Amino acid sequence: MKKCPNCGANMDADVNFCTNCGAKLLKENINTNIEKTTRVERVSQTPAQPQRMRTASDRSVNMHNYWQWLVASWKRPTGEQSAEKWYGIATILGEILLFVLGISVALNGSISGIFGSTGGSFTTQVLFELFLFLALAGLGKIVGVMFGRKFIFQTKTDIYTLINKIAQISGINAIIIVVAFVCCILGGNNYGFAVLLAIIALFIFDFACILFTVKGQNEKRDSFYGLLISVGISLLIVLILIGIFGNALKDQIQSLISSAFRF
């Protein structure tokens, strides 16, 4: 809308002369309206920038706190420290992912040397199933710890707290897996050392589960039987997973060999 500076009448924005008194409307009114509209748009847009800066700052603080938690787990694996819910999950899944990537490098190198190709979809499928198997096996062991502690202390432990504590106790695995990954990249005779490190990391994770199963005060029942329950449940879940994923992996290996030699 435009407003006549002479009589004050309002009219449409595309009118150049006042329909009431005939006075010519100045372009300043148009520019003023445009400037006001632009100012309003700028004001409405400015809050988005501080919000983005705040999000980036929060992310940086979270990563710094996570790093401090990880370093503290190396210094005192069984010490008491606060942690966000995602610390343990991120640590364990990150270790598994890095290990699987290392296996990918080693597997592609070996298949290329034997068959003259990288394995293509075979390695992708196998590595995905390996990641899924290791993640579910780790979860199965954590479930075993949960039931074992429930039997011993007759109290329910929060799942995130339980995962954080196990990841903290086995925090040194982060260093071990990184070294194993580097060995897989280097190749050659380093593959054997990478396998040894992976086995050590597996034992450390199992020791962490065993330790946290019986760690605590005010035992209501004997911790030995609670530990047996924990180990029994863990073994049962792992054996079921081996039965599921083992057959699938065997079929894929047979398929690869058949296609390579055209059986």
Secondary structure, DSSP 8 states (H G I E B T S, - for coil): -EE-TTT--EE-TT--B-TTT--B--HHHHHHHHHHHHHHHHHHHTTHHHHHHHHHHHHHHHHHHHHHHHHHHHH-TT------THHHHHHHHHHHHHHHHHHHHHHHHHHHHHHSS--THHHHHHHHHHHHHHHHHHHHHHHHHHHHHHHHH-S---HHHHHHHHHHHTTTHHHHHHHHHHHHHH-TTHHHHHHHHHHHHHHHHHHHHHHHHH-SSS-SS-HHHHHHHHHHHHHHHHHHHHHHHHHHHHHHHHHHHHHHHT-
